[in-house]
Amino acid sequence: MAMGTRVNIYDAKARFSSLIATVERSGTRIVICRHGKPVADLTPHRGHKHGPLIPDPALAGACFHGDPCAPLSPADWPEDQR
């Protein structure tokens, strides 16, 4: 299948396993269409770009005691964002 292959929903449903195999093998993007109009893309999964998050050693032992969901007062916002 060529890059950006279009497949209608009925065919995609009938050939789902082979479409997944094509995406896995070649990285090809497949566009799923309804009545000739694109509605979804079947694309290869891309893992995390940066890997796992690593805590900053400078923040070791830091503790936040406030409520992170509490609303901020206007005084808490920078002047240009009030």
C-alpha positions in Angstrom: 0.0 0.0 0.0 1.2 3.5 -0.9 1.7 6.3 1.6 -1.6 7.8 2.6 -3.7 4.9 1.3 -7.5 5.5 1.5 -9.8 2.7 2.5 -13.6 2.9 3.0 -15.1 1.8 6.4 -16.6 -1.4 5.0 -13.2 -2.5 3.6 -11.4 -1.4 6.7 -13.7 -3.5 8.9 -13.2 -6.5 6.7 -9.4 -6.2 6.4 -8.6 -4.6 9.8 -6.0 -7.2 10.8 -4.1 -6.8 7.5 -4.3 -3.0 7.7 -2.8 -3.1 11.2 0.0 -5.4 9.9 0.7 -3.0 7.1 0.9 0.0 9.5 3.2 -2.0 11.8 5.5 -3.3 9.1 5.9 -0.2 6.9 4.8 2.7 9.0 2.2 3.6 6.3 -0.6 5.9 7.3 -4.0 4.7 6.2 -7.0 7.1 5.9 -10.4 5.6 6.7 -13.2 7.2 4.7 -17.0 7.3 4.8 -18.6 8.0 1.4 -15.2 9.2 0.1 -14.6 11.7 2.9 -11.7 11.0 5.4 -13.0 10.4 9.0 -10.0 8.7 10.7 -6.3 7.9 10.3 -4.7 4.6 11.1 -1.1 5.5 12.0 1.8 3.7 13.7 2.2 4.3 17.4 5.1 6.6 18.3 6.5 6.0 21.8 7.5 8.8 24.2 10.0 11.2 22.6 11.8 12.0 25.8 11.6 8.8 27.8 10.4 8.7 31.4 10.4 11.9 33.5 13.3 12.2 35.9 12.8 14.2 39.1 15.0 17.3 39.5 17.4 16.6 42.3 17.2 20.3 43.3 13.6 19.7 44.3 14.3 16.7 46.5 12.3 17.0 49.7 10.1 19.8 48.4 6.6 19.6 49.6 3.5 21.5 48.4 0.9 22.0 51.1 -1.7 23.9 49.2 -4.8 22.7 47.2 -3.7 22.5 43.6 -7.4 22.8 42.5 -8.2 25.9 44.6 -9.1 28.9 42.4 -6.5 31.7 42.3 -7.3 35.3 43.3 -6.7 38.1 40.7 -3.6 39.1 42.7 -2.1 35.7 42.1 -2.1 36.2 38.3 0.6 38.1 36.5 -0.5 41.7 35.6 -0.7 41.0 31.9 -3.0 37.9 32.4 -5.6 39.4 34.7 
